[in-house]
Amino acid sequence: MKFPATMIKIALALLVLLALIGPLAVVPPAAALDIEGPASEPDNPPDPAAPPPPGGPTALANPALGQSLPPVGDDPLGAFSRRPLEGRFIIPEGGTFLDPLRDDPHYGVDYACPDDYLNGLTTDFYPVGPGYVTARSSCVLCFAEGDSHGSVTERWPRHNFGWGGFVLIETPYNASVSIYIMYAHLARDFVSLGDYITPDEAIGVVGNSGYSQETHLHMEVRYGTPGRFWNADFSQWETLDRWLATMFVNPAWVIFPDNHYAFVAALDEWTGLVPKAPDLP
Ligand SMILES: [Zn+2]
């Protein structure tokens, strides 16, 4: 009689133990672990066997290579639909592209939020479309030549040729063309090299770094062959030359959906001009 009773006690003890540890031992679904993945999974993950692209001190592979834009309806640029700031002023007035009032060409549009900085507030900015952080400079030494009160006496041409702290976002349009959007004069940014970012999350704080006299955001849109600026050092003349050799466009082409057709036409035309590798026999 004693032997079965002992067995029952052991069995009961095991049951209690299982009931206690059972909930802890549940394995979460794989998706729940993927908290650091991109907001939307790219269709074509990069080939891990492919060699890393040239340039840059890291051995990281450019995550933008081999990707394409997530389609939104009939508009290939449908994921671009916002300004970098929330309904704020545009400087020059009206968002004039290639401002004729400046001595040098101005290849972008400047955005500012005077209400914020007059009230001592900072202004976050957003990417106007999805993409990958392909280059960034946090501009740690941007104000090194200032005086003890923080006034900057000389900014040009140091610090990334006047851009100061910036992030450069690469959006792959197709296998031959990437869109590059630079956000410059930043106070700080919230991103890392290779991050996939989307327009619904702020990526940095508007600042006054580099060649800038007021707190504002400089946004510049260009396009060219993919992977041209992966981890590029924008303090180097060769990078500047490469940047200026890309095609530049009015940012209104990506910001306002009514204008997307013009940009799509330009991208598609340029795609046809890019030399292709000869077909294998
Ligand atoms: Zn500007």
Boltz pocket constraint, residues with backbone or C-beta under 6 A from the ligand:
constraints:
  - pocket:
      binder: B
      contacts: [[A, 106], [A, 108], [A, 109], [A, 110], [A, 217], [A, 218], [A, 219]]
      max_distance: 6.0
